Amino acid sequence: MTGSLGRIGAIVMRHWYLLNKPSPRLIELFMWPTIELMIWGFMCLYLTSLGSNVPLVGQMALTGATLWMVFARGQATILISFLEEIWSRNLGHVFVSPITATEFTLGVLVVAALRSLVGLLVATALTIVFFDSTILNMGPMLVLHWGLLMAMSASLGIINMGLMLRHGPSAEWLMWMFAFVLLPFSCAYYPLTVLPDWLQPVAQALPMTHVFESMRSIMATGQADSSHLLIASALTVFFIALSAVILVRSLSYARKNASFVQQGE
Amino acid sequence: MSDEAILVRDLVKRFGTVNAVDGISISMPKGSCWALLGGNGAGKTTSLAMMLGLVTPTSGQMLMLGHDMATDRFAALAKMNFTSPYVDLPHSLTVWQNLDFYARLYSVKNRKAHLEELLETFDLAKLRDRTAGKLSAGQKTRLGLAKALVNKPELLLLDEPTASLDPDTGDKLRSALEKYRRDTGASILMASHNMQEVERMCDHVLMMKQGKIVDSGSPTDLVARYGRANLEAVFLAIARGEDEELRETAP
């Protein structure tokens, strides 16, 4: 493999080398999604035990938690994959090679997608086996919802990379909080109408909100809400474009201010 | 086809009000080995970083192996490489994995055979499965140099290439670099504080002070012109400002 694909493959291989041996990195891969989904699984079991309409609410929350993890883990694994370079003070060597910023970013995104998929698929399988999760009832629409959230997690991950390049490792704590800050406005566990009127426009500006609204529509009626999916797709495209602009500007800033030479903890 | 490995014109880098590099010009022929000397903060590392595309110049032009770094950076970078003890390699990867990663980044052909050769050259074969984080400072330096040769570069930029090596290992690595240069005709620009190394390896020296090139010449020329015993004494004379009169009277 040579050219662009070879260089993207090199980034993937570099992370495969890290994961292809017993290390705490392997535990991290599975731990967070499994713990998070276990909490919601037990909550779902409790709600189911209450009878009447409550079980559906429980399943919506469990499916919402699973899909939220797609977004949260996606952006976290991008951050981790990028931080591996920062922690090892290796960015200088990488960026004096012929790899372009696009190739490097694509490499990081592929690694992050694989890392998050492995952990999430295992955790999701466990919720189906132990908590009777009905997530598979979404059918093929599950792939579309999952894909939209992964795309949005990629855009947030790229924004994080850009901010890290601009502000250095001191911004790391902020990056870890980013997804949690968005959680209350993303309506993963409750419908949009629960939010106060003045807060709803904020939530509607996030693609995740529309994905979760559509998910609840499928679970309640068996039908996806195409208007929500269209808005989610358009917003995701907008955020990906925005993240690309932020990354390009941050790279330019980093080159101007010698950040690659001074990078490190 | 350009005859210069490095052609730099009026290169300036300003950080706020500080002129880290202040209008340097370099014309380094292909196949030569030059040194960039100067005290701490003289602008050596910033100059190297600009030539590598890591830092954007405030103004000036740089052609590396005939490629304009402003418009054709990746074509140049594919034929260049770099090492510095101050830029690490991934600690959690083994020696072999590090070299393999960089060989893939540079799309090296016959990767495995070439890497085996590098392990032998830099005496790293026994350490191939040891993670970089567990190497001694000297072993890390050897790994860095092996990485710098991973793409068989036509131009090597080295920042203190043999820092922290014992005299025996340092000598072996200098010999390896000299052999590489002889065999391939590669060009080398190194920043170093080891004057004996510079006198041995380099045919031309650029003396930097406060972001400017204040003098240049072959090591023997400089020693003769300054009337000193060796290059280290010349370096001290320039660093301590004892050189003003000499430079004013230099041809």
Interface residues (C-beta under 8 A of the other chain):
Chain A: M1 T2 G3 G6 R7 G9 A10 M13 R14 Y17 L18 S23 E84 E85 S88 R89 N90 G92 H93 V94 F95 V96 S97 P98 I99 T100 S252 R255 K256 N257 A258 F260 V261
Chain B: F15 T45 T46 A49 L52 G53 L54 V55 T56 F74 A75 L77 A78 M80 N81 F82 S84 V87 D88 L89 P90 H91 S92 L93 T94 Q97 D100 F101 Y102 R104 L105 Y106 S107 K147
